[in-house]
Amino acid sequence: MVHLRAWLVVVACALTVAACGDAAQSAAPSSSLPARTSTTSEAPSSSPSPLPPSSSVPTTTVVPSPTVVTTEAKAEDCPLPASGFDCDLQRRIGAVKRYVASRPGSVGVVVRDRQTGAVWRNEHAGDLVWTASTIKLAMAVDLLRRDHAGGISLTGEDHALITAMLHDSDDDAADALWSRYAGADRRVFNAAFPAYGLTSLVPANPSSPYWGLQKCTTDDLDRLIGYVLSNLSAEDRSYVVGQMRAVGPDQQWGVWGAGPSASPGTKDGWSEEDTGWVVNTVGFVGPGERYTVAVMNDLAGEGGYDEGRATDTEVARILFADRF
């Protein structure tokens, strides 16, 4: 009987423990980490499972890579954003800067967009350089202006001389017109030239100027071609533009290098001075003569006519070839 009672006690305790265990388990606080549900009967992989989000475990935020490459690419595409030129022309101007730095002598360059007003000039644009025959363009402008205003009456011969001066850069024609219209003191042309943009013009002999012995800057030539295109009467402008577009074969370089699709017009000039060759060009390109270009190359003994001509022509080609 004692043994039976002892056995009943053991059974009762066992049942009590089981019940208490269930009660204890249901009363335990829930974990702050959600339970993971197994989706496979296979053994877990050896790689550690990621920790679930928790207020005590910081989460990792993926930050996009900075757009440094994109910014640099844009800077390369538009290297002169403050210039006012479109990105294509900015790149071309950058190429011109590198090119002229490698050429003999000093090269002044001015490029202008007449539609937007954007302009770029390099560090030599203000240097005084012998004008050579580029000053013949200013002579033509002055003669046409004086004739238009009634101050002089150009003859048929005079018009033929102006055409020869622009078409073939004829020195004899320039001499004849200078002798005929420079006045007794030879200062009449020079007194008018600043009004056409040649504000820095310096004659070798101020007391008796001669067209072939004067210096100006690339900035002066830029202003001169601007005057031709913006200030001449419609008739005179059409005449000068037509002549510059139809120059003779020995004048088809410099701004002409922009190519036929650019419809260029040019007035070139070259001379060998005591200090060496100077080779210059000034003109316009594009529909409506939208762009103007002036280049003055003072070779200073570092090269000759061929090198200067090549430099002037390549500048125009870099700037405008295949652009239109």
Buried (B, 14 or more C-beta within 10 A) or exposed (E): EEEEEEEEEEEEEEEEEEEEEEEEEEEEEEEEEEEEEEEEEEEEEEEEEEEEEEEEEEEEEEEEEEEEEEEEEEEEEBBBEEBBBBBEBBBBBBBBBEBBEEBBBBBBBBBBBBEEEBBBBBEBBBBBBBBBBBBBBBBBBBBBBBBBEEEBEBEEEBBEBBBBBBBBBBBEBBBBBBEBBBEEEBBBBBEBBBBBBBEBBBBEEEEEBBBBBBBBBBBBBBBBBBBBBEBBEEEBBEBBBEBBBEBEEEBBBBBBBBBEEBBBBBBBBBBBBEEBBBBBBBBBBBEEBBBBBBBBBBBBEBBBBEBBBBBBBBBBBBBBBEBB
